């Protein structure tokens, strides 16, 4: 009977491979399951690595989710660490495996094969890249090497290349150890998944906390310094003295094994799979950072290196191999990042991704509500952006930045997007409320209400990027003191409280674009004006969003001396 057992081999552990192995055992007690992992650990929390560097997680062992011994004892799964799979013989249903400790090579037969090779950090071919003190962060040995370098060299200055999620988390954790941090990012914004005007809030916080940002610039080379350390040279001619470098440019799917075996690749370079995680070979499945899956908003193929989708894909592959139901619905790239007391999160499409997909029929709203009732101590604003389809109000995406309550709202919006909800559903959502947690009108409700008002024609929206200087009639309905403290050029100030008595000052032959601080007073003004025969539009997000647009524009066109303070 043992000879007839199904033999399932899994290449790679961590999120996708390990979750697939565990569920395989729960679905099939008889199967022989072997996991090959070229690293020393089969399942570890790579999302926690920056926090281990920063001593938030002081013990390395805390990062170990499950050991090889646990897999053997609890699941009767054979885990072979330090074993690298080097080739797949699809005709014979065999793989070639090298034992990295002894150098011996073996061939292993499979009935089903699961590829979970993950992704590798991008290391661009730059001069000096192989100098000591230049690191990537992807594995526990990587974090160990960084910690040892910091301690052994008493590091005071560090440079991070790339201002994405890992880059920001590393900046926070290095700064927490008293290290001065510089960041070099080739784009004109931090956190590239966000739209530029939303990323501005994160850039402001980084600069407030002493991080030196070099945006819209790229590394040209690395070289040894006359003093102990390194010099990072950029394309713009800057020379940054540093004592260590962390490359956080991104990752590429590890597809060499699949490609050499002749498995089909997708248009984005990942391993092509169907909604059962099956590759072009019916005996081979693939999961995790190496695969290409469907973006549920745009319908396009995407490579999304996130732990959540990888775990779900592992479960789906296990179900498929054992004949159980289950289909992978695709991804919407829900993600969150914390840095220096600020949280940024997103789900679904951004404006940038919609444009890349050729989707132009979308609408957006901005709002700046507090995370909980304003009268309860500690209220802080959430900068929220919502994208939706103007035809039916279907939710397309959302982004938020703030000190508190951000991930809660994005999680709600992520579930709404998954269920195909519209902005009408958001306006009607019944969410828990107590003053220390939220408001009677939660930010999610408010976002839906603003969008519904636009859909129903009660307050047609305008966008700051569409303002034509000298041509658009801008009406500022804030108080005179607010107007004097800062306003959009050529705007006319008529406070909302005076508006009914001063209608005669406004032109009736032009459309009025109205703004206030965040949008609420402008909405009231638009309703008042519309019912008095004026053509009006509310500029969503008000003056706060205008400031963010201006800051994003400055970052996109830095001065010759480099980007200034936002």
C-alpha positions in Angstrom: 0.0 0.0 0.0 2.9 2.3 0.8 4.2 1.9 -2.7 1.0 3.3 -4.1 1.1 6.5 -2.0 1.0 9.8 -4.0 4.4 11.4 -3.8 4.3 15.2 -3.7 7.5 17.2 -3.9 7.5 20.9 -2.9 10.4 23.2 -4.0 10.7 26.1 -1.5 9.1 26.7 1.9 8.4 30.0 3.6 4.8 31.2 2.9 3.5 29.4 -0.2 5.4 26.1 0.0 5.0 25.7 3.7 1.3 26.4 3.7 0.8 24.1 0.8 2.7 21.3 2.6 0.6 21.6 5.8 -2.7 21.7 4.0 -1.7 18.7 1.8 -1.3 16.7 5.0 -4.6 17.8 6.4 -6.3 16.8 3.1 -4.4 13.5 2.5 -3.0 11.6 5.4 -1.5 8.9 3.1 0.5 11.1 0.8 4.3 11.2 0.9 5.3 14.9 1.1 8.8 16.2 0.8 9.8 19.9 1.0 13.2 21.0 -0.4 14.5 24.3 0.8 17.9 25.6 -0.2 18.1 27.9 2.8 18.5 26.9 6.4 14.9 27.5 7.5 11.7 26.1 6.0 9.3 28.6 7.4 10.2 32.0 8.8 8.6 35.5 9.0 10.5 37.5 6.4 8.2 40.4 7.0 9.6 40.7 10.4 13.3 41.0 9.3 13.5 44.8 9.4 12.2 44.8 13.0 14.8 42.2 14.0 17.5 44.5 12.5 16.0 47.3 14.6 15.9 45.2 17.8 12.1 45.5 18.0 12.2 41.7 17.7 15.5 41.0 19.6 15.6 37.3 19.3 16.2 35.7 15.9 14.4 32.5 17.0 11.2 34.6 17.2 11.2 34.8 13.4 11.0 31.0 13.0 7.3 30.1 12.3 7.9 26.4 12.0 11.0 24.2 12.1 11.8 21.2 10.0 11.5 19.1 13.1 8.0 20.4 13.8 6.9 19.5 10.2 8.2 16.0 10.8 6.6 15.5 14.2 3.3 17.2 13.7 2.6 16.5 10.0 4.9 13.6 9.0 6.4 15.9 6.3 10.0 15.3 5.2 11.7 18.7 5.2 15.2 18.9 3.7 16.8 22.3 4.3 20.0 23.2 2.5 18.9 21.2 -0.5 18.6 23.0 -3.9 16.5 21.7 -6.8 18.5 22.4 -9.9 16.5 20.7 -12.7 13.1 19.2 -13.6 12.8 16.2 -15.9 9.1 16.5 -16.9 9.1 13.4 -19.0 10.4 11.2 -16.2 8.6 13.1 -13.4 11.9 13.6 -11.6 13.9 16.5 -10.2 17.6 16.8 -9.6 18.5 17.9 -6.0 21.9 19.1 -4.7 22.7 18.7 -1.0 24.4 22.0 -0.3 26.1 20.5 2.8 27.8 17.5 1.1 27.6 18.4 -2.6 25.9 15.1 -3.5 23.3 15.1 -6.2 20.2 12.9 -6.2 17.1 12.4 -8.4 13.7 12.4 -6.8 10.5 11.0 -8.4 7.2 12.9 -8.1 3.5 12.4 -8.8 2.9 16.0 -8.2 5.4 18.9 -8.0 4.8 22.3 -6.4 7.2 25.2 -7.2 7.5 27.8 -4.5 10.9 29.3 -5.3 9.9 32.8 -4.3 11.6 36.0 -5.5 15.2 37.3 -5.3 16.2 40.9 -4.4 17.1 43.0 -7.4 20.9 43.7 -7.6 21.5 46.0 -10.5 24.9 45.6 -12.3 26.4 48.8 -10.8 30.1 49.5 -10.3 31.2 48.6 -6.8 28.1 46.5 -6.0 30.3 43.7 -4.5 32.0 45.9 -2.0 31.7 45.0 1.7 29.0 46.7 3.6 26.3 46.5 0.8 23.4 44.3 1.7 20.0 43.0 0.7 17.3 41.9 3.1 15.4 38.8 2.2 16.4 36.0 4.6 17.3 35.5 8.3 21.0 35.2 7.3 20.7 38.6 5.6 19.4 40.2 8.8 22.1 38.5 10.8 24.8 39.9 8.5 23.3 43.4 8.7 23.2 43.3 12.5 26.7 42.0 12.7 27.9 44.8 10.4 26.2 47.5 12.4 27.6 46.2 15.7 31.1 45.4 14.4 31.6 48.7 12.6 29.7 51.0 15.0 27.7 52.3 12.1 26.5 55.9 12.3 25.4 56.5 8.7 23.4 54.2 6.4 22.0 54.6 2.9 19.0 52.8 1.6 18.5 52.4 -2.1 14.8 52.2 -2.9 11.9 53.9 -0.9 9.4 51.1 -1.1 7.8 49.1 1.8 11.0 47.4 2.9 13.1 50.6 2.4 10.8 52.6 4.7 10.7 49.9 7.3 14.5 49.7 7.3 14.8 53.4 7.5 12.6 53.4 10.7 14.5 50.5 12.3 18.0 51.9 11.5 17.0 55.3 12.8 15.7 53.6 16.0 19.3 52.4 16.5 20.6 56.0 16.3 21.8 55.7 12.7 21.5 58.6 10.3 19.6 57.4 7.2 19.7 58.6 3.6 17.4 57.2 1.0 17.9 57.2 -2.8 14.8 56.6 -5.0 14.8 56.8 -8.7 11.2 57.8 -8.8 10.0 61.2 -7.7 8.1 59.8 -4.7 8.4 57.4 -1.9 6.2 54.3 -1.7 5.7 53.8 -5.4 2.5 51.7 -5.1 0.7 54.9 -3.8 -0.2 57.8 -6.1 2.2 60.7 -5.7 -0.1 63.1 -3.9 -0.8 60.4 -1.3 2.9 59.5 -0.9 3.7 63.1 -0.1 2.4 62.7 3.5 4.9 59.9 4.0 7.8 61.9 2.6 6.9 64.8 4.9 7.1 62.4 7.9 10.4 60.9 6.8 12.0 64.4 6.5 10.5 65.4 9.9 12.3 62.5 11.5 15.7 63.3 9.9 15.7 61.0 6.9 17.6 62.6 4.0 15.6 61.9 0.8 17.2 61.9 -2.6 14.2 61.5 -4.9 14.1 61.5 -8.7 17.6 60.2 -8.6 19.3 56.9 -9.0 22.5 55.2 -7.9 25.3 55.3 -10.5 28.1 53.5 -8.5 29.5 52.5 -5.2 33.1 53.0 -4.1 35.3 52.8 -1.0 35.7 56.0 1.0 39.0 57.5 2.1 37.5 57.2 5.5 36.2 53.8 6.6 33.0 53.3 4.7 31.5 53.8 1.3 30.5 56.6 -1.2 27.2 56.3 -3.1 27.4 58.3 -6.3 24.1 59.2 -8.0 23.3 60.0 -11.6 22.7 63.7 -10.6 26.2 63.9 -9.4 25.6 63.6 -5.6 28.2 61.8 -3.5 26.7 60.4 -0.3 29.2 59.3 2.5 27.9 56.2 4.3 29.1 53.2 6.3 26.6 50.7 4.9 24.1 50.3 2.1 20.8 48.4 2.0 19.5 47.6 -1.4 15.7 47.7 -1.4 15.0 48.1 -5.0 12.5 45.3 -5.3 12.4 41.6 -6.2 12.3 39.5 -9.3 10.4 36.2 -9.5 12.7 33.2 -9.3 11.7 31.5 -12.6 15.0 29.9 -13.8 14.0 26.4 -12.7 10.6 26.6 -14.4 11.9 28.3 -17.5 14.6 25.7 -18.0 12.0 23.0 -17.7 10.0 24.6 -20.5 7.1 25.7 -18.4 5.1 28.7 -19.8 5.8 32.2 -18.5 3.3 35.0 -18.3 3.5 38.5 -19.9 5.0 39.9 -16.7 7.8 37.4 -16.4 6.3 35.1 -13.7 5.3 31.5 -14.0 2.0 31.2 -15.8 -0.7 29.4 -13.7 -4.5 28.9 -13.9 -6.9 29.6 -11.1 -6.0 26.2 -9.6 -2.3 27.2 -9.5 -1.6 24.6 -12.2 1.2 25.4 -14.6 1.4 24.4 -18.3 2.4 21.0 -17.1 -0.6 19.2 -15.5 1.7 17.5 -12.9 3.3 20.8 -11.8 1.8 23.6 -9.7 3.4 26.9 -8.7 2.6 29.3 -5.9 3.9 32.5 -4.2 6.2 35.3 -5.4 7.3 33.5 -8.6 3.8 33.2 -10.2 1.8 35.5 -12.3 -1.9 36.0 -11.4 -4.8 38.1 -12.4 -5.4 41.5 -11.0 -9.1 41.5 -10.1 -9.6 45.2 -10.8 -7.8 45.7 -14.1 -8.1 42.1 -15.3 -4.4 42.1 -16.3 -1.7 39.8 -15.2 0.4 40.8 -12.3 3.3 39.6 -10.1 2.4 40.4 -6.5 5.1 39.4 -3.9 2.9 39.4 -0.8 2.6 36.8 2.0 -1.2 36.8 2.1 -1.7 35.8 -1.6 1.2 33.3 -1.3 -0.5 31.5 1.6 -3.8 31.3 -0.1 -2.2 30.0 -3.3 -0.5 27.3 -1.3 -3.9 26.2 0.0 -5.5 26.2 -3.4 -2.6 24.1 -4.9 -3.0 21.6 -2.1 -6.8 21.4 -2.8 -6.2 20.9 -6.5 -3.6 18.1 -6.0 -5.9 16.2 -3.7 -9.1 16.7 -5.8 -10.8 19.2 -3.5 -12.6 22.3 -4.7 -11.1 25.7 -4.6 -10.1 28.5 -7.0 -7.7 31.4 -6.6 -9.8 34.6 -7.3 -6.8 36.8 -8.2 -5.2 39.6 -6.3 -6.0 43.2 -5.4 -2.7 44.0 -3.9 -3.9 45.0 -0.4 -0.8 46.1 1.6 0.2 48.2 4.6 3.4 49.8 5.8 4.3 51.6 9.0 7.2 54.0 9.4 7.9 56.7 12.1 4.5 56.5 13.6 2.7 56.8 10.3 0.7 54.1 8.5 0.1 53.9 4.7 -2.2 51.3 3.3 -3.9 50.5 0.0 -6.1 48.1 -1.8 -7.1 47.6 -5.4 -6.1 50.0 -8.1 -4.2 53.2 -7.9 -4.6 56.0 -10.6 -1.2 55.0 -11.9 -2.2 51.3 -12.4 -5.6 52.2 -13.9 -3.8 54.4 -16.5 -1.3 51.6 -17.2 -4.2 49.3 -17.8 -5.8 51.8 -20.2 -8.8 52.4 -17.8 -9.8 56.0 -18.1 -13.4 56.0 -16.9 -12.9 56.3 -13.2 -13.7 59.0 -10.6 -12.0 59.8 -7.3 -12.7 61.5 -4.1 -10.4 62.7 -1.3 -11.3 63.3 2.3 -9.4 64.0 5.6 -11.6 62.7 8.5 -10.4 62.0 12.0 -9.8 58.3 12.8 -12.3 58.7 15.7 -14.7 61.3 17.1 -13.0 64.7 17.3 -14.2 65.4 20.8 -12.5 62.3 22.2 -8.8 63.0 23.0 -6.2 61.9 20.5 -8.1 62.4 17.3 -5.8 62.5 14.2 -6.7 62.8 10.5 -6.7 60.0 7.9 -5.8 61.1 4.4 -8.1 58.9 2.3 -8.4 58.5 -1.4 -11.2 56.5 -3.1 -11.4 55.4 -6.7 -14.7 54.2 -8.2 -16.4 53.6 -11.5 -18.7 56.6 -12.4 -21.1 54.4 -14.3 -22.2 52.2 -11.4 -20.2 53.3 -8.4 -18.3 50.1 -8.2 -15.2 50.4 -5.9 -11.9 50.3 -7.8 -9.3 51.1 -5.1 -8.4 53.0 -2.0 -5.4 54.5 -0.4 -5.0 56.0 3.1 -2.2 57.5 5.2 -2.4 58.5 8.9 -1.2 58.0 12.4 -4.0 55.7 13.5 -7.0 53.7 12.2 -5.7 53.5 8.6 -5.4 49.7 8.2 -8.9 49.2 9.8 -10.5 51.3 7.0 -8.4 49.8 4.2 -9.3 46.3 5.4 -13.0 47.2 5.3 -12.6 48.7 1.8 -10.6 45.7 0.7 -13.5 43.4 1.7 -16.0 45.7 0.0 -13.9 45.6 -3.2 -13.6 41.8 -3.1 -17.4 41.6 -2.8 -18.0 43.9 -5.7 -19.5 46.7 -3.5 -20.4 50.1 -4.7 -20.0 53.5 -3.1 -23.7 53.2 -2.2 -22.8 50.2 -0.1 -20.1 52.2 1.6 -22.5 55.0 2.5 -24.9 52.4 4.0 -22.2 50.3 5.7 -23.0 49.6 9.4 -19.8 49.8 11.3 -19.1 49.7 15.0 -18.9 53.0 16.7 -17.7 54.3 20.1 -15.9 57.7 20.4 -12.5 56.1 21.0 -12.8 53.9 17.9 -14.6 55.8 15.2 -17.4 58.2 14.5 -21.1 57.8 13.8 -20.2 58.6 10.2 -17.1 56.4 9.8 -14.5 57.5 7.3 -15.6 54.6 5.1 -19.2 55.9 5.3 -18.1 59.4 4.5 -16.1 58.3 1.5 -19.2 56.5 0.1 -21.4 59.6 0.8 -19.1 62.0 -1.0 -18.9 59.6 -4.0 -22.7 59.1 -4.0 -23.3 62.8 -4.0 -21.1 63.0 -7.1 -22.8 60.1 -8.8 -26.3 61.6 -8.2 -25.3 65.0 -9.5 -25.7 66.7 -6.1 -22.1 67.9 -6.1 -20.3 67.3 -9.4 -16.6 66.8 -8.7 -13.6 68.7 -10.1 -9.9 67.7 -9.9 -7.0 69.9 -8.9 -4.9 68.7 -11.8 -7.6 70.1 -14.2 -7.5 73.6 -12.9 -6.5 76.0 -15.6 -4.6 79.0 -14.1 -6.2 82.3 -15.0 -9.2 80.6 -16.6 -10.9 78.4 -13.9 -13.0 80.5 -11.5 -11.9 79.3 -8.1 -14.2 80.0 -5.1 -12.6 79.6 -1.7 -15.3 79.4 1.0 -13.0 79.2 4.0 -12.8 81.9 6.6 -10.7 85.0 5.8 -8.1 84.0 8.4 -7.6 80.6 6.7 -7.5 82.3 3.3 -4.9 84.7 4.5 -2.7 81.9 5.8 -2.6 80.3 2.4 -4.7 80.0 -0.7 -4.7 79.0 -4.3 -3.6 81.8 -6.7 -6.4 83.9 -8.2 -9.0 82.3 -5.9 -12.0 84.5 -4.8 -12.7 84.2 -1.0 -16.3 84.3 0.0 -16.8 82.5 3.4 -19.6 80.0 3.5 -21.4 81.9 6.2 -21.6 85.0 4.0 -22.3 83.3 0.7 -26.1 83.7 0.6 -25.7 87.5 1.1 -23.0 87.8 -1.6 -24.3 85.8 -4.5 -24.3 89.0 -6.6 -20.5 89.1 -6.5 -20.3 85.8 -8.4 -20.5 85.3 -12.2 -23.4 83.4 -13.6 -21.9 82.9 -17.0 -19.0 80.7 -15.7 -18.7 77.4 -13.9 -17.6 77.9 -10.3 -15.0 75.5 -8.9 -15.4 75.5 -5.1 -13.0 74.4 -2.4 -12.6 74.7 1.4 -10.2 73.0 3.7 -11.1 69.4 3.2 -14.3 69.4 1.1 -17.2 69.5 3.6 -17.9 73.3 3.5 -17.4 73.3 -0.3 -20.2 70.7 -0.6 -22.6 72.9 1.4 -21.6 75.8 -0.8 -22.1 73.8 -4.0 -25.6 72.8 -2.9 -26.5 76.4 -2.0 -25.1 77.8 -5.3 -26.7 75.1 -7.5 -30.1 75.8 -6.0 -29.6 79.5 -6.9 -28.9 78.7 -10.5 -25.1 78.6 -10.6 -23.0 75.9 -12.4 -20.7 74.5 -9.7 -18.2 71.8 -9.0 -16.6 70.7 -5.7 -12.8 70.2 -5.9 -12.5 67.0 -3.9 -10.2 67.1 -0.9 -10.0 70.8 -0.6 -7.0 72.9 0.1 -5.2 70.1 2.0 -5.3 68.0 -1.2 -4.1 71.0 -3.3 -1.1 71.3 -1.0 -0.3 67.6 -1.5 -0.5 68.0 -5.3 1.8 71.0 -5.1 4.3 69.1 -3.0 4.2 66.1 -5.4 4.8 68.4 -8.3 7.8 69.9 -6.5 9.2 66.4 -5.9 8.7 65.5 -9.5 10.7 68.6 -10.6 13.4 69.0 -7.9 15.7 72.0 -8.0 19.4 71.6 -9.1 20.5 71.5 -5.5 18.1 68.6 -4.7 14.6 68.3 -3.3 13.7 70.8 -0.6 11.6 70.3 2.4 7.9 69.6 1.6 
